[in-house]
Amino acid sequence: MPTIRHVLFPYDFSTQGRQIVPFVRALATCFSARVTLFSVVPPPFESVSAGMGGPRLRSGDEVTEWRENLQRRLDGALLEEWAGLCVERVADNGDPALRTVDFASSHGVDLIMMPTHGGGHFRSFLVGSVTSKVLHDATCPVWTAAHAESQTAPAMPRTILCAIDGSAATPAIARWAAEFAREAGARLTLLHVVDPVSDWPSLESERRLQEHVRNDARERIMAMLTFADVDPSVRVALGGIVETVTEEAKQERADLVIIGRGSVPEPFGRLRTHAFGIIQRAPCPVLSL
C-alpha cells in the first residue's frame, strides 16, 4: 500500500527541476508528506581546472566550501513554492546517484521525484545516467518526468494507467496503484500487453489464435486481481511493450503511468526490462515501483 510520508526531491536549480515542483507539492500535500530538497556537489576526484600541470583535484577545503555555498542556495530556494509544507534542505557531496539512493535508504524516503535530465551549474547531477542509476538501485518508488518542459498533465493525476506484466509482482503493483488512485481521486485502468503470436493477422485462423492468447492472458490477470482483491478496469493489448504502453497512455489521456521495475536481486520481468524506454517515451510522468 502507498505510504508516502517522505518525498525526496533531487534538485539542481535547473529549469527542468523547477518544472516538476508543482507535481512534488501536489503529491506531498495529498499524502501529508514532508519534502527533502536535495542537491549534491560533484565528487572531489573530478578535475576543476586544466593548467600547465594538468587536471587539478579538488581539495577537502574546496569541497567543503562548495557544499556550504550549495547549502546557502538551497536554503533560499523555492520558498514561495513550498509555503505551508514541511521542507528540509540538504546539500551533500559525492556521486549524485549513489548519494541520492543512500539518502533515500537511510532516511526513510517513500518516494523519489526527479526529472530525467537536469541542467544549469549542477547539470552533472540529474543527467540521464544518474536517473537511470537511481531507477536501477532505489528500493522505493521513483517518479520521473522525461519531458517536463512540455508536460500538460495536471499536478495531481485524474487518469492513471498502470501497466502490469503478469509476473508474481502483479498483485502487489495492482494493489499499490489502486490505493494510490483512491487517495488521489483518480480513475485507474490496468494494462497488460501481449506479444503478437502471428505474422499473418489477416488470416482468420491467425486472428482466432491471437484472440485465444489474449483471452487466456485476460483470464490469468483477472484471477490474480481477484486473489489480490483488486477490481479496476483491465485492458489487454497486443504489441511491443514500450510502444503499446506509451500509445495506450496517449489514447487514455493518462496523467500518470505506473509501472513495476523490480530491484537488483530480482529476476527482471518483461515489463521491467523496458522501464526506461517507457519513461523516456511516455506522454506523462511515470511512477515506477
ZADRENGU-78090 format. One record per residue (C-alpha): residue number from 1; residue in three letters; chain; y, z, x. Coordinates in pm, 1 decimal, decimal comma. Last residue first. Example, Ala and Ser with C-alpha at 12.3 -4.5 7.8 and 13.67 -1.06 7.14 Angstrom:
REM residues 2
<num = 2 residuo = ser cadena = A v = -106,0 w = 714,0 u = 1367,0>
<num = 1 residuo = ala cadena = A v = -450,0 w = 780,0 u = 1230,0>
***
This chain:
REM residues 289
<num = 289 residuo = leu cadena = A v = 67,4 w = -824,3 u = 762,8>
<num = 288 residuo = ser cadena = A v = 311,8 w = -1114,2 u = 787,2>
<num = 287 residuo = leu cadena = A v = 632,9 w = -1133,1 u = 584,9>
<num = 286 residuo = val cadena = A v = 774,4 w = -1485,4 u = 584,3>
<num = 285 residuo = pro cadena = A v = 1134,6 w = -1578,4 u = 502,3>
<num = 284 residuo = cys cadena = A v = 1197,5 w = -1897,7 u = 306,5>
<num = 283 residuo = pro cadena = A v = 1141,3 w = -2273,2 u = 340,8>
<num = 282 residuo = ala cadena = A v = 833,9 w = -2210,1 u = 559,3>
<num = 281 residuo = arg cadena = A v = 794,7 w = -2437,6 u = 861,1>
<num = 280 residuo = gln cadena = A v = 823,6 w = -2198,4 u = 1155,4>
<num = 279 residuo = ile cadena = A v = 657,1 w = -1905,9 u = 979,9>
<num = 278 residuo = ile cadena = A v = 369,8 w = -2123,0 u = 857,5>
<num = 277 residuo = gly cadena = A v = 308,6 w = -2255,2 u = 1208,0>
<num = 276 residuo = phe cadena = A v = 322,9 w = -1900,9 u = 1343,6>
<num = 275 residuo = ala cadena = A v = 55,1 w = -1782,1 u = 1103,4>
<num = 274 residuo = his cadena = A v = -188,7 w = -2069,6 u = 1150,2>
<num = 273 residuo = thr cadena = A v = -463,0 w = -1875,9 u = 1329,8>
<num = 272 residuo = arg cadena = A v = -417,9 w = -1601,2 u = 1071,2>
<num = 271 residuo = leu cadena = A v = -505,8 w = -1828,3 u = 780,9>
<num = 270 residuo = arg cadena = A v = -845,5 w = -1934,8 u = 909,3>
<num = 269 residuo = gly cadena = A v = -944,5 w = -1582,4 u = 1014,2>
<num = 268 residuo = phe cadena = A v = -889,1 w = -1435,7 u = 1359,4>
<num = 267 residuo = pro cadena = A v = -1159,0 w = -1199,7 u = 1483,2>
<num = 266 residuo = glu cadena = A v = -999,7 w = -855,6 u = 1506,6>
<num = 265 residuo = pro cadena = A v = -917,4 w = -665,9 u = 1826,5>
<num = 264 residuo = val cadena = A v = -579,9 w = -845,2 u = 1866,8>
<num = 263 residuo = ser cadena = A v = -449,1 w = -791,3 u = 1516,6>
<num = 262 residuo = gly cadena = A v = -467,1 w = -998,6 u = 1199,0>
<num = 261 residuo = arg cadena = A v = -204,2 w = -1242,0 u = 1068,1>
<num = 260 residuo = gly cadena = A v = -207,7 w = -1195,6 u = 692,6>
<num = 259 residuo = ile cadena = A v = 50,0 w = -1384,9 u = 490,4>
<num = 258 residuo = ile cadena = A v = 338,2 w = -1307,5 u = 254,8>
<num = 257 residuo = val cadena = A v = 586,4 w = -1583,3 u = 167,9>
<num = 256 residuo = leu cadena = A v = 927,6 w = -1483,8 u = 32,4>
<num = 255 residuo = asp cadena = A v = 1190,3 w = -1643,7 u = -193,0>
<num = 254 residuo = ala cadena = A v = 936,7 w = -1887,1 u = -335,0>
<num = 253 residuo = arg cadena = A v = 1059,7 w = -2199,1 u = -508,3>
<num = 252 residuo = glu cadena = A v = 700,2 w = -2246,6 u = -625,9>
<num = 251 residuo = gln cadena = A v = 711,5 w = -2610,9 u = -519,0>
<num = 250 residuo = lys cadena = A v = 869,4 w = -2515,6 u = -186,0>
<num = 249 residuo = ala cadena = A v = 619,4 w = -2235,0 u = -125,6>
<num = 248 residuo = glu cadena = A v = 340,2 w = -2474,8 u = -224,7>
<num = 247 residuo = glu cadena = A v = 463,4 w = -2713,5 u = 45,0>
<num = 246 residuo = thr cadena = A v = 468,3 w = -2437,9 u = 306,9>
<num = 245 residuo = val cadena = A v = 119,1 w = -2316,1 u = 216,8>
<num = 244 residuo = thr cadena = A v = -20,5 w = -2669,2 u = 197,4>
<num = 243 residuo = glu cadena = A v = 119,8 w = -2794,6 u = 526,7>
<num = 242 residuo = val cadena = A v = 18,7 w = -2485,5 u = 722,2>
<num = 241 residuo = ile cadena = A v = -329,0 w = -2458,5 u = 568,8>
<num = 240 residuo = gly cadena = A v = -433,2 w = -2821,8 u = 560,2>
<num = 239 residuo = gly cadena = A v = -531,1 w = -2945,4 u = 217,7>
<num = 238 residuo = leu cadena = A v = -659,4 w = -2845,5 u = -123,7>
<num = 237 residuo = ala cadena = A v = -507,6 w = -2578,6 u = -347,5>
<num = 236 residuo = val cadena = A v = -641,0 w = -2272,4 u = -529,9>
<num = 235 residuo = arg cadena = A v = -381,5 w = -2079,2 u = -732,9>
<num = 234 residuo = val cadena = A v = -404,8 w = -1719,3 u = -847,3>
<num = 233 residuo = ser cadena = A v = -166,7 w = -1534,1 u = -1082,8>
<num = 232 residuo = pro cadena = A v = -187,5 w = -1160,1 u = -1027,2>
<num = 231 residuo = asp cadena = A v = -472,1 w = -923,5 u = -1120,1>
<num = 230 residuo = val cadena = A v = -551,1 w = -675,3 u = -844,2>
<num = 229 residuo = asp cadena = A v = -815,4 w = -403,3 u = -889,9>
<num = 228 residuo = ala cadena = A v = -959,3 w = -466,5 u = -540,3>
<num = 227 residuo = phe cadena = A v = -1304,7 w = -540,1 u = -688,1>
<num = 226 residuo = thr cadena = A v = -1138,2 w = -773,8 u = -937,5>
<num = 225 residuo = leu cadena = A v = -948,4 w = -935,4 u = -650,8>
<num = 224 residuo = met cadena = A v = -1266,8 w = -999,9 u = -452,5>
<num = 223 residuo = ala cadena = A v = -1441,0 w = -1146,0 u = -756,6>
<num = 222 residuo = met cadena = A v = -1137,5 w = -1365,7 u = -828,7>
<num = 221 residuo = ile cadena = A v = -1142,2 w = -1497,9 u = -472,0>
<num = 220 residuo = arg cadena = A v = -1513,3 w = -1581,4 u = -486,5>
<num = 219 residuo = glu cadena = A v = -1475,9 w = -1751,7 u = -826,3>
<num = 218 residuo = arg cadena = A v = -1175,3 w = -1952,2 u = -705,8>
<num = 217 residuo = ala cadena = A v = -1363,5 w = -2071,8 u = -396,7>
<num = 216 residuo = asp cadena = A v = -1657,3 w = -2187,6 u = -610,6>
<num = 215 residuo = asn cadena = A v = -1416,6 w = -2368,8 u = -840,8>
<num = 214 residuo = arg cadena = A v = -1251,5 w = -2549,7 u = -547,6>
<num = 213 residuo = val cadena = A v = -1585,8 w = -2646,3 u = -394,0>
<num = 212 residuo = his cadena = A v = -1709,1 w = -2780,1 u = -729,2>
<num = 211 residuo = glu cadena = A v = -1382,4 w = -2970,9 u = -771,9>
<num = 210 residuo = gln cadena = A v = -1434,2 w = -3130,4 u = -431,8>
<num = 209 residuo = leu cadena = A v = -1786,4 w = -3235,9 u = -522,1>
<num = 208 residuo = arg cadena = A v = -1670,3 w = -3376,3 u = -854,7>
<num = 207 residuo = arg cadena = A v = -1395,2 w = -3571,3 u = -679,5>
<num = 206 residuo = glu cadena = A v = -1648,9 w = -3706,5 u = -431,5>
<num = 205 residuo = ser cadena = A v = -1876,5 w = -3827,6 u = -709,4>
<num = 204 residuo = glu cadena = A v = -1583,0 w = -3992,9 u = -887,3>
<num = 203 residuo = leu cadena = A v = -1475,1 w = -4181,9 u = -576,7>
<num = 202 residuo = ser cadena = A v = -1100,3 w = -4190,3 u = -513,5>
<num = 201 residuo = pro cadena = A v = -1121,3 w = -3874,8 u = -301,1>
<num = 200 residuo = trp cadena = A v = -1303,5 w = -4066,3 u = -24,7>
<num = 199 residuo = asp cadena = A v = -1252,9 w = -3866,2 u = 295,2>
<num = 198 residuo = ser cadena = A v = -1428,1 w = -3571,5 u = 136,9>
<num = 197 residuo = val cadena = A v = -1458,9 w = -3198,4 u = 185,1>
<num = 196 residuo = pro cadena = A v = -1087,5 w = -3113,8 u = 168,5>
<num = 195 residuo = asp cadena = A v = -1022,9 w = -2768,0 u = 315,6>
<num = 194 residuo = val cadena = A v = -949,8 w = -2500,5 u = 56,9>
<num = 193 residuo = val cadena = A v = -621,0 w = -2309,0 u = 48,5>
<num = 192 residuo = his cadena = A v = -592,4 w = -1983,8 u = -145,7>
<num = 191 residuo = leu cadena = A v = -255,8 w = -1895,2 u = -299,1>
<num = 190 residuo = leu cadena = A v = -166,3 w = -1570,7 u = -475,3>
<num = 189 residuo = thr cadena = A v = 139,9 w = -1573,6 u = -700,7>
<num = 188 residuo = leu cadena = A v = 370,4 w = -1274,3 u = -736,8>
<num = 187 residuo = arg cadena = A v = 679,7 w = -1234,9 u = -958,2>
<num = 186 residuo = ala cadena = A v = 936,6 w = -993,5 u = -814,7>
<num = 185 residuo = gly cadena = A v = 1064,7 w = -650,4 u = -918,2>
<num = 184 residuo = ala cadena = A v = 1083,0 w = -546,0 u = -552,7>
<num = 183 residuo = glu cadena = A v = 860,0 w = -242,1 u = -604,8>
<num = 182 residuo = arg cadena = A v = 614,7 w = -449,5 u = -811,1>
<num = 181 residuo = ala cadena = A v = 618,4 w = -731,6 u = -555,8>
<num = 180 residuo = phe cadena = A v = 541,8 w = -483,9 u = -275,3>
<num = 179 residuo = glu cadena = A v = 259,1 w = -335,4 u = -480,3>
<num = 178 residuo = ala cadena = A v = 106,4 w = -676,8 u = -545,1>
<num = 177 residuo = ala cadena = A v = 151,6 w = -787,1 u = -183,1>
<num = 176 residuo = trp cadena = A v = -18,8 w = -475,8 u = -47,4>
<num = 175 residuo = arg cadena = A v = -306,6 w = -508,1 u = -297,3>
<num = 174 residuo = ala cadena = A v = -351,4 w = -876,5 u = -209,7>
<num = 173 residuo = ile cadena = A v = -348,5 w = -802,6 u = 163,5>
<num = 172 residuo = ala cadena = A v = -605,7 w = -524,8 u = 120,8>
<num = 171 residuo = pro cadena = A v = -831,2 w = -742,6 u = -96,5>
<num = 170 residuo = thr cadena = A v = -805,4 w = -1041,6 u = 143,6>
<num = 169 residuo = ala cadena = A v = -891,6 w = -858,9 u = 467,9>
<num = 168 residuo = ala cadena = A v = -1263,3 w = -940,6 u = 437,6>
<num = 167 residuo = ser cadena = A v = -1172,9 w = -1308,7 u = 452,8>
<num = 166 residuo = gly cadena = A v = -1091,6 w = -1524,4 u = 150,5>
<num = 165 residuo = asp cadena = A v = -792,1 w = -1685,3 u = 318,1>
<num = 164 residuo = ile cadena = A v = -498,0 w = -1541,5 u = 126,1>
<num = 163 residuo = ala cadena = A v = -143,6 w = -1679,1 u = 99,5>
<num = 162 residuo = cys cadena = A v = 102,3 w = -1461,1 u = -91,7>
<num = 161 residuo = leu cadena = A v = 385,1 w = -1644,9 u = -269,4>
<num = 160 residuo = ile cadena = A v = 668,4 w = -1422,0 u = -387,1>
<num = 159 residuo = thr cadena = A v = 935,2 w = -1502,5 u = -647,8>
<num = 158 residuo = arg cadena = A v = 1237,1 w = -1277,6 u = -706,9>
<num = 157 residuo = pro cadena = A v = 1284,5 w = -1179,0 u = -344,0>
<num = 156 residuo = met cadena = A v = 1560,7 w = -935,2 u = -247,2>
<num = 155 residuo = ala cadena = A v = 1822,9 w = -1085,4 u = -15,0>
<num = 154 residuo = pro cadena = A v = 1819,9 w = -1405,3 u = -217,3>
<num = 153 residuo = ala cadena = A v = 1658,4 w = -1714,6 u = -63,9>
<num = 152 residuo = thr cadena = A v = 1900,7 w = -1989,0 u = 39,2>
<num = 151 residuo = gln cadena = A v = 1816,6 w = -1981,7 u = 407,8>
<num = 150 residuo = ser cadena = A v = 2002,0 w = -2241,4 u = 614,9>
<num = 149 residuo = glu cadena = A v = 2121,0 w = -2034,5 u = 912,0>
<num = 148 residuo = ala cadena = A v = 1815,9 w = -1808,6 u = 891,8>
<num = 147 residuo = his cadena = A v = 1578,2 w = -2096,0 u = 957,6>
<num = 146 residuo = ala cadena = A v = 1275,7 w = -1922,7 u = 1107,3>
<num = 145 residuo = ala cadena = A v = 1315,6 w = -1599,9 u = 909,4>
<num = 144 residuo = thr cadena = A v = 1075,3 w = -1323,7 u = 1006,5>
<num = 143 residuo = trp cadena = A v = 935,8 w = -1005,1 u = 850,9>
<num = 142 residuo = val cadena = A v = 670,1 w = -823,7 u = 1057,1>
<num = 141 residuo = pro cadena = A v = 414,4 w = -581,9 u = 910,7>
<num = 140 residuo = cys cadena = A v = 294,9 w = -301,7 u = 1142,1>
<num = 139 residuo = thr cadena = A v = 42,2 w = -330,0 u = 1426,2>
<num = 138 residuo = ala cadena = A v = 269,4 w = -538,2 u = 1647,5>
<num = 137 residuo = asp cadena = A v = 92,5 w = -739,8 u = 1918,7>
<num = 136 residuo = his cadena = A v = 74,2 w = -1100,6 u = 1802,2>
<num = 135 residuo = leu cadena = A v = 386,0 w = -1106,9 u = 1584,6>
<num = 134 residuo = val cadena = A v = 579,0 w = -927,6 u = 1859,1>
<num = 133 residuo = lys cadena = A v = 452,7 w = -1178,6 u = 2115,9>
<num = 132 residuo = ser cadena = A v = 556,8 w = -1472,8 u = 1895,0>
<num = 131 residuo = thr cadena = A v = 898,4 w = -1317,3 u = 1838,8>
<num = 130 residuo = val cadena = A v = 943,9 w = -1290,6 u = 2214,0>
<num = 129 residuo = ser cadena = A v = 826,7 w = -1649,0 u = 2270,2>
<num = 128 residuo = gly cadena = A v = 1066,4 w = -1775,1 u = 2005,2>
<num = 127 residuo = val cadena = A v = 1373,4 w = -1632,0 u = 2172,3>
<num = 126 residuo = leu cadena = A v = 1499,2 w = -1297,3 u = 2047,0>
<num = 125 residuo = phe cadena = A v = 1597,0 w = -1114,2 u = 2364,1>
<num = 124 residuo = ser cadena = A v = 1673,4 w = -1396,9 u = 2609,0>
<num = 123 residuo = arg cadena = A v = 1980,3 w = -1475,2 u = 2395,9>
<num = 122 residuo = phe cadena = A v = 2137,6 w = -1143,1 u = 2497,0>
<num = 121 residuo = his cadena = A v = 2483,7 w = -1292,8 u = 2552,6>
<num = 120 residuo = gly cadena = A v = 2456,5 w = -1513,7 u = 2245,1>
<num = 119 residuo = gly cadena = A v = 2139,4 w = -1641,5 u = 2087,4>
<num = 118 residuo = gly cadena = A v = 1839,5 w = -1545,3 u = 1882,8>
<num = 117 residuo = his cadena = A v = 1529,8 w = -1721,0 u = 1754,9>
<num = 116 residuo = thr cadena = A v = 1256,5 w = -1632,4 u = 1508,7>
<num = 115 residuo = pro cadena = A v = 1484,8 w = -1396,1 u = 1320,4>
<num = 114 residuo = met cadena = A v = 1382,6 w = -1028,7 u = 1304,0>
<num = 113 residuo = met cadena = A v = 1260,1 w = -759,3 u = 1066,5>
<num = 112 residuo = ile cadena = A v = 998,0 w = -508,5 u = 1184,0>
<num = 111 residuo = leu cadena = A v = 838,0 w = -297,3 u = 910,0>
<num = 110 residuo = asp cadena = A v = 673,0 w = 45,5 u = 892,3>
<num = 109 residuo = val cadena = A v = 809,6 w = 191,3 u = 1215,8>
<num = 108 residuo = gly cadena = A v = 654,0 w = 528,0 u = 1301,9>
<num = 107 residuo = his cadena = A v = 846,6 w = 581,9 u = 1623,1>
<num = 106 residuo = ser cadena = A v = 576,1 w = 528,8 u = 1887,4>
<num = 105 residuo = ser cadena = A v = 430,7 w = 203,9 u = 1752,7>
<num = 104 residuo = ala cadena = A v = 761,0 w = 40,2 u = 1660,3>
<num = 103 residuo = phe cadena = A v = 916,1 w = 142,5 u = 1991,5>
<num = 102 residuo = asp cadena = A v = 619,0 w = 4,7 u = 2183,7>
<num = 101 residuo = val cadena = A v = 629,4 w = -326,4 u = 1995,5>
<num = 100 residuo = thr cadena = A v = 1002,0 w = -369,6 u = 2055,7>
<num = 99 residuo = arg cadena = A v = 977,9 w = -259,7 u = 2420,0>
<num = 98 residuo = leu cadena = A v = 693,2 w = -502,7 u = 2485,4>
<num = 97 residuo = ala cadena = A v = 871,1 w = -794,3 u = 2320,0>
<num = 96 residuo = pro cadena = A v = 1201,0 w = -727,5 u = 2498,2>
<num = 95 residuo = asp cadena = A v = 1057,4 w = -660,5 u = 2846,5>
<num = 94 residuo = gly cadena = A v = 1266,0 w = -379,5 u = 2987,9>
<num = 93 residuo = asn cadena = A v = 1576,3 w = -191,5 u = 2883,4>
<num = 92 residuo = asp cadena = A v = 1666,6 w = 4,4 u = 2570,8>
<num = 91 residuo = ala cadena = A v = 1963,5 w = 49,3 u = 2339,7>
<num = 90 residuo = val cadena = A v = 1904,4 w = 238,6 u = 2014,3>
<num = 89 residuo = arg cadena = A v = 2128,0 w = 259,8 u = 1707,8>
<num = 88 residuo = glu cadena = A v = 2010,3 w = 475,5 u = 1417,1>
<num = 87 residuo = val cadena = A v = 2102,6 w = 387,9 u = 1059,0>
<num = 86 residuo = cys cadena = A v = 2069,3 w = 587,0 u = 734,9>
<num = 85 residuo = leu cadena = A v = 2233,4 w = 355,3 u = 483,9>
<num = 84 residuo = gly cadena = A v = 2552,8 w = 402,8 u = 280,8>
<num = 83 residuo = ala cadena = A v = 2759,0 w = 160,2 u = 487,4>
<num = 82 residuo = trp cadena = A v = 2528,6 w = -57,3 u = 699,3>
<num = 81 residuo = glu cadena = A v = 2721,4 w = -382,2 u = 656,3>
<num = 80 residuo = glu cadena = A v = 3055,8 w = -208,2 u = 710,1>
<num = 79 residuo = leu cadena = A v = 2949,6 w = -63,5 u = 1045,7>
<num = 78 residuo = leu cadena = A v = 2774,8 w = -378,9 u = 1165,0>
<num = 77 residuo = ala cadena = A v = 2813,9 w = -298,4 u = 1535,3>
<num = 76 residuo = gly cadena = A v = 3028,3 w = -21,1 u = 1681,4>
<num = 75 residuo = asp cadena = A v = 2746,8 w = 199,7 u = 1810,7>
<num = 74 residuo = leu cadena = A v = 2555,5 w = -112,1 u = 1913,8>
<num = 73 residuo = arg cadena = A v = 2833,8 w = -221,1 u = 2146,0>
<num = 72 residuo = arg cadena = A v = 2852,3 w = 125,2 u = 2301,1>
<num = 71 residuo = gln cadena = A v = 2474,5 w = 125,7 u = 2350,3>
<num = 70 residuo = leu cadena = A v = 2495,9 w = -212,4 u = 2521,8>
<num = 69 residuo = asn cadena = A v = 2754,5 w = -80,2 u = 2764,1>
<num = 68 residuo = glu cadena = A v = 2529,8 w = 217,9 u = 2838,7>
<num = 67 residuo = arg cadena = A v = 2232,0 w = -12,9 u = 2892,0>
<num = 66 residuo = trp cadena = A v = 2427,2 w = -241,3 u = 3121,2>
<num = 65 residuo = glu cadena = A v = 2549,4 w = 56,2 u = 3324,6>
<num = 64 residuo = thr cadena = A v = 2197,6 w = 198,9 u = 3353,0>
<num = 63 residuo = val cadena = A v = 2062,3 w = -139,0 u = 3462,4>
<num = 62 residuo = glu cadena = A v = 2334,8 w = -168,5 u = 3722,9>
<num = 61 residuo = asp cadena = A v = 2266,2 w = 181,6 u = 3854,5>
<num = 60 residuo = gly cadena = A v = 1894,9 w = 105,4 u = 3886,3>
<num = 59 residuo = ser cadena = A v = 1977,2 w = -200,8 u = 4092,1>
<num = 58 residuo = arg cadena = A v = 1948,5 w = -550,0 u = 3953,3>
<num = 57 residuo = leu cadena = A v = 1769,9 w = -790,4 u = 4181,7>
<num = 56 residuo = arg cadena = A v = 1957,3 w = -1055,3 u = 4376,2>
<num = 55 residuo = pro cadena = A v = 1846,8 w = -1418,1 u = 4384,0>
<num = 54 residuo = gly cadena = A v = 1909,6 w = -1595,4 u = 4714,6>
<num = 53 residuo = gly cadena = A v = 2082,7 w = -1453,9 u = 5020,8>
<num = 52 residuo = met cadena = A v = 2357,2 w = -1713,9 u = 5017,1>
<num = 51 residuo = gly cadena = A v = 2432,3 w = -1630,5 u = 4658,7>
<num = 50 residuo = ala cadena = A v = 2212,9 w = -1650,1 u = 4348,6>
<num = 49 residuo = ser cadena = A v = 2312,3 w = -1394,3 u = 4092,5>
<num = 48 residuo = val cadena = A v = 2157,4 w = -1176,6 u = 3823,0>
<num = 47 residuo = ser cadena = A v = 1788,6 w = -1215,1 u = 3900,9>
<num = 46 residuo = glu cadena = A v = 1543,6 w = -1052,7 u = 3660,5>
<num = 45 residuo = phe cadena = A v = 1345,0 w = -760,7 u = 3806,6>
<num = 44 residuo = pro cadena = A v = 1558,5 w = -506,7 u = 3621,6>
<num = 43 residuo = pro cadena = A v = 1432,1 w = -612,8 u = 3279,5>
<num = 42 residuo = pro cadena = A v = 1677,0 w = -765,4 u = 3030,7>
<num = 41 residuo = val cadena = A v = 1877,3 w = -503,1 u = 2834,9>
<num = 40 residuo = val cadena = A v = 1718,4 w = -449,5 u = 2492,7>
<num = 39 residuo = ser cadena = A v = 1860,1 w = -405,7 u = 2144,2>
<num = 38 residuo = phe cadena = A v = 1753,2 w = -202,5 u = 1842,5>
<num = 37 residuo = leu cadena = A v = 1923,8 w = -120,7 u = 1513,7>
<num = 36 residuo = thr cadena = A v = 1690,6 w = 135,6 u = 1358,6>
<num = 35 residuo = val cadena = A v = 1701,9 w = 141,0 u = 981,0>
<num = 34 residuo = arg cadena = A v = 1610,3 w = 420,2 u = 739,1>
<num = 33 residuo = ala cadena = A v = 1416,5 w = 335,4 u = 426,2>
<num = 32 residuo = ser cadena = A v = 1499,2 w = 405,3 u = 62,8>
<num = 31 residuo = phe cadena = A v = 1249,8 w = 130,9 u = -34,9>
<num = 30 residuo = cys cadena = A v = 1494,7 w = -91,0 u = -223,3>
<num = 29 residuo = thr cadena = A v = 1786,3 w = 3,5 u = 2,8>
<num = 28 residuo = ala cadena = A v = 1596,9 w = -77,8 u = 322,1>
<num = 27 residuo = leu cadena = A v = 1480,5 w = -404,9 u = 168,3>
<num = 26 residuo = ala cadena = A v = 1832,5 w = -506,5 u = 65,6>
<num = 25 residuo = arg cadena = A v = 1994,2 w = -397,0 u = 392,7>
<num = 24 residuo = val cadena = A v = 1746,4 w = -587,2 u = 605,6>
<num = 23 residuo = phe cadena = A v = 1784,5 w = -900,7 u = 392,6>
<num = 22 residuo = pro cadena = A v = 2165,1 w = -877,7 u = 404,7>
<num = 21 residuo = val cadena = A v = 2148,2 w = -841,3 u = 788,6>
<num = 20 residuo = ile cadena = A v = 1946,8 w = -1162,6 u = 823,1>
<num = 19 residuo = gln cadena = A v = 2245,7 w = -1380,6 u = 905,7>
<num = 18 residuo = arg cadena = A v = 2379,5 w = -1134,2 u = 1160,2>
<num = 17 residuo = gly cadena = A v = 2076,9 w = -1188,7 u = 1382,7>
<num = 16 residuo = gln cadena = A v = 2103,1 w = -1566,0 u = 1367,9>
<num = 15 residuo = thr cadena = A v = 2472,8 w = -1546,6 u = 1453,7>
<num = 14 residuo = ser cadena = A v = 2383,1 w = -1348,9 u = 1764,7>
<num = 13 residuo = phe cadena = A v = 2459,7 w = -983,2 u = 1835,2>
<num = 12 residuo = asp cadena = A v = 2112,7 w = -939,6 u = 1994,6>
<num = 11 residuo = tyr cadena = A v = 1941,8 w = -731,0 u = 1726,6>
<num = 10 residuo = pro cadena = A v = 1586,6 w = -604,2 u = 1682,2>
<num = 9 residuo = phe cadena = A v = 1583,3 w = -446,9 u = 1332,0>
<num = 8 residuo = leu cadena = A v = 1317,6 w = -176,7 u = 1293,2>
<num = 7 residuo = val cadena = A v = 1269,7 w = -56,1 u = 934,7>
<num = 6 residuo = his cadena = A v = 1145,3 w = 298,6 u = 863,1>
<num = 5 residuo = arg cadena = A v = 1033,6 w = 421,1 u = 520,9>
<num = 4 residuo = ile cadena = A v = 831,4 w = 123,3 u = 404,9>
<num = 3 residuo = thr cadena = A v = 503,6 w = 247,5 u = 260,5>
<num = 2 residuo = pro cadena = A v = 350,8 w = -72,6 u = 130,6>
<num = 1 residuo = met cadena = A v = 0,0 w = 0,0 u = 0,0>
***
